[in-house]
Amino acid sequence: LEFRRVLFRSNGLEWSIFRENKITANFIINVQFIHRTLAILVLLTTIGVWMRSRPMDAVARRGANSLLMAIGLQFLLGVATIVSASATHIPVNLGVLHQLGAFLLTGVLVYLHVLTKPSAVRG
């Protein structure tokens, strides 16, 4: 599967739903492109954070590992949703899993926030 095709893919669903309103269709396509581009940037940034956490203590490494796993899962679910979508159908089960991945990712970020507070604040 060619990477550019996945990133710039328009599955045609936008055009079938908003055939009469080209402004709305263009907006949706642009939002999808921005979402996909930001996903790649977040994944690359997380890989960089993970690599920099290697010489740190065990707590920092565990946090970076958790963050990388959550971001990686979220990214793969997003790609799977795009790849398996057809011109008229987006698989709901993958979309829901992508939303649950966002919930998991939020939990990991809250966990990391609590972990990085000074011990006096944690109690």
Residue pairs with C-beta under 8 A, 6 or more apart in sequence:
1 83
6 36
6 79
6 82
6 83
7 33
7 36
7 37
7 40
8 33
9 82
10 29
10 32
11 82
11 85
11 86
11 87
11 90
12 87
12 88
13 85
13 87
13 88
13 89
13 90
14 25
14 28
14 29
14 32
15 25
16 87
16 88
17 25
18 24
18 25
18 28
19 25
36 78
36 82
39 74
39 75
39 78
42 71
42 75
43 71
43 72
43 75
46 67
46 68
46 71
46 72
47 68
49 64
49 67
49 68
50 64
50 65
50 67
50 68
53 60
53 61
53 63
53 64
54 61
56 64
59 115
63 111
63 112
63 115
63 116
66 108
66 111
66 112
67 108
67 109
67 112
70 101
70 104
70 105
70 108
71 105
73 101
73 104
74 98
74 101
74 102
74 104
74 105
77 94
77 97
77 98
77 101
78 98
80 94
81 90
81 91
81 94
81 95
81 98
84 91
84 94
85 91
114 122
